[in-house]
Amino acid sequence: MSGNKASMPTARRGFGIVLIGQSIYVIGGGNGSLLSTNEVYDIASDTWSTKAGMPTLRQYTMAATLNGIIYVIGGATSNSGATNFTTNEAYNPALNACIPARYADSKK
C-alpha cells in the first residue's frame, strides 16, 4: 500500500476490528462518548460506509468472525474503562443487521 487512504469517518479508540474478504469492519469504541457505530472499509475501492450499529454502546471490546458472522465480545461501559461487562452480540454483514447470538452471552 502506498499513498494516502480514505480516513475513517468516526475517530475513536478501543474498537473491535475484523477482516472479512476485502472489507475491514470497525465496531464500537469511544471518542469521549461510547459508540455502537459500525463502519466498514472496502480495501479495493478505498471507501468507507456506515452499517447497522450494534445494540450496546461499548469500547475496549474484541471482535471475531465465524462462518461470516461478526461477534463483538465484552468491553467497557464507561469512558474510563473501569466498568466491564459480559454482553456479547452478533452482526451479519450479508443482512446488514444484528442477529440473535445464540450462546454468545457468557452468562448462558
The 8 nearest C-alpha neighbors of each residue, nearest first, counted from 0:
[[1, 2, 4, 3, 42, 45, 43, 5],
 [0, 2, 3, 4, 45, 5, 42, 43],
 [3, 1, 4, 0, 5, 45, 6, 42],
 [2, 4, 1, 5, 6, 0, 45, 46],
 [3, 5, 6, 45, 2, 1, 46, 0],
 [4, 6, 45, 46, 7, 3, 47, 40],
 [7, 5, 8, 4, 47, 46, 9, 3],
 [6, 8, 9, 5, 10, 47, 40, 38],
 [9, 7, 6, 10, 47, 38, 48, 49],
 [10, 8, 7, 11, 36, 38, 30, 6],
 [9, 11, 8, 30, 7, 12, 29, 6],
 [12, 10, 30, 29, 28, 9, 13, 14],
 [11, 13, 28, 29, 14, 30, 10, 58],
 [12, 14, 59, 28, 58, 29, 60, 15],
 [15, 13, 28, 27, 26, 12, 58, 59],
 [14, 16, 61, 62, 26, 60, 25, 27],
 [15, 17, 25, 24, 62, 26, 14, 23],
 [18, 16, 24, 23, 63, 62, 19, 25],
 [17, 19, 23, 22, 24, 20, 21, 16],
 [20, 18, 22, 21, 23, 17, 67, 24],
 [19, 21, 22, 18, 23, 42, 41, 67],
 [20, 22, 42, 19, 41, 43, 23, 18],
 [23, 21, 41, 19, 40, 20, 18, 42],
 [22, 24, 18, 40, 39, 17, 19, 25],
 [25, 23, 39, 17, 16, 38, 18, 26],
 [24, 26, 16, 38, 37, 15, 39, 14],
 [27, 25, 37, 15, 14, 36, 16, 24],
 [28, 26, 35, 34, 14, 36, 57, 58],
 [29, 27, 58, 14, 13, 12, 34, 11],
 [28, 30, 33, 11, 32, 12, 34, 58],
 [29, 31, 11, 32, 12, 10, 33, 28],
 [30, 32, 29, 78, 33, 11, 34, 12],
 [33, 31, 30, 29, 34, 78, 28, 77],
 [32, 34, 29, 56, 57, 28, 58, 78],
 [35, 33, 27, 56, 36, 28, 29, 57],
 [34, 36, 27, 56, 53, 52, 55, 57],
 [37, 35, 52, 27, 34, 26, 38, 53],
 [38, 36, 26, 52, 50, 25, 49, 51],
 [39, 37, 49, 25, 50, 48, 24, 36],
 [38, 40, 24, 23, 48, 47, 25, 22],
 [39, 41, 47, 23, 22, 46, 42, 24],
 [40, 42, 22, 46, 45, 43, 44, 21],
 [41, 43, 45, 21, 44, 40, 22, 46],
 [44, 42, 41, 45, 21, 46, 22, 40],
 [43, 45, 46, 41, 42, 40, 47, 5],
 [46, 44, 42, 41, 43, 5, 4, 40],
 [47, 45, 41, 44, 40, 5, 48, 42],
 [48, 46, 40, 39, 41, 38, 7, 49],
 [49, 47, 39, 38, 50, 40, 46, 41],
 [48, 50, 38, 37, 39, 47, 51, 36],
 [49, 51, 37, 38, 52, 95, 48, 39],
 [52, 50, 96, 95, 37, 53, 49, 97],
 [53, 51, 36, 37, 35, 50, 54, 97],
 [52, 54, 35, 55, 97, 51, 36, 37],
 [55, 53, 52, 35, 56, 97, 88, 51],
 [56, 54, 53, 35, 57, 34, 86, 88],
 [55, 57, 35, 34, 33, 27, 54, 76],
 [58, 56, 76, 75, 33, 27, 74, 28],
 [57, 59, 28, 13, 60, 75, 74, 29],
 [60, 58, 13, 74, 14, 75, 28, 61],
 [59, 61, 74, 58, 15, 73, 14, 72],
 [62, 60, 15, 72, 71, 73, 63, 59],
 [61, 63, 71, 15, 70, 16, 72, 17],
 [62, 64, 70, 69, 17, 71, 65, 61],
 [65, 63, 69, 68, 70, 67, 66, 17],
 [64, 66, 68, 67, 69, 63, 70, 19],
 [65, 67, 68, 64, 69, 91, 19, 63],
 [66, 68, 65, 64, 69, 91, 92, 19],
 [69, 67, 91, 64, 65, 66, 90, 70],
 [70, 68, 64, 90, 89, 63, 91, 71],
 [69, 71, 89, 63, 62, 88, 64, 72],
 [72, 70, 62, 88, 87, 61, 89, 69],
 [71, 73, 87, 61, 62, 60, 70, 74],
 [74, 72, 85, 86, 60, 84, 87, 61],
 [75, 73, 60, 59, 58, 83, 57, 84],
 [74, 76, 83, 80, 58, 82, 57, 77],
 [75, 77, 57, 82, 83, 74, 80, 58],
 [78, 76, 80, 79, 75, 82, 81, 33],
 [77, 79, 80, 31, 33, 32, 76, 29],
 [78, 80, 81, 77, 82, 75, 76, 31],
 [81, 79, 75, 77, 78, 82, 76, 83],
 [80, 82, 79, 83, 77, 75, 78, 76],
 [83, 81, 75, 76, 80, 77, 84, 79],
 [84, 82, 75, 74, 76, 81, 80, 85],
 [85, 83, 73, 86, 74, 75, 82, 76],
 [84, 86, 73, 105, 87, 104, 83, 72],
 [87, 85, 73, 104, 84, 88, 72, 105],
 [86, 88, 72, 104, 103, 71, 73, 85],
 [87, 89, 71, 70, 100, 103, 72, 86],
 [88, 90, 70, 100, 69, 98, 97, 71],
 [91, 89, 97, 69, 96, 98, 68, 92],
 [90, 92, 68, 94, 93, 96, 95, 97],
 [93, 91, 95, 94, 90, 96, 68, 67],
 [92, 94, 91, 95, 96, 67, 68, 90],
 [93, 95, 96, 92, 91, 97, 90, 98],
 [96, 94, 92, 93, 91, 51, 50, 97],
 [97, 95, 94, 91, 90, 51, 98, 92],
 [98, 96, 90, 89, 91, 53, 99, 95],
 [97, 99, 89, 90, 100, 96, 91, 88],
 [100, 98, 101, 89, 97, 88, 103, 90],
 [101, 99, 103, 89, 88, 102, 98, 104],
 [102, 100, 103, 99, 104, 89, 98, 107],
 [101, 103, 104, 100, 107, 105, 106, 87],
 [104, 102, 100, 101, 87, 105, 88, 89],
 [105, 103, 87, 106, 86, 102, 107, 85],
 [104, 106, 107, 85, 103, 86, 87, 102],
 [105, 107, 104, 85, 86, 102, 103, 87],
 [106, 105, 104, 102, 103, 101, 85, 86]]
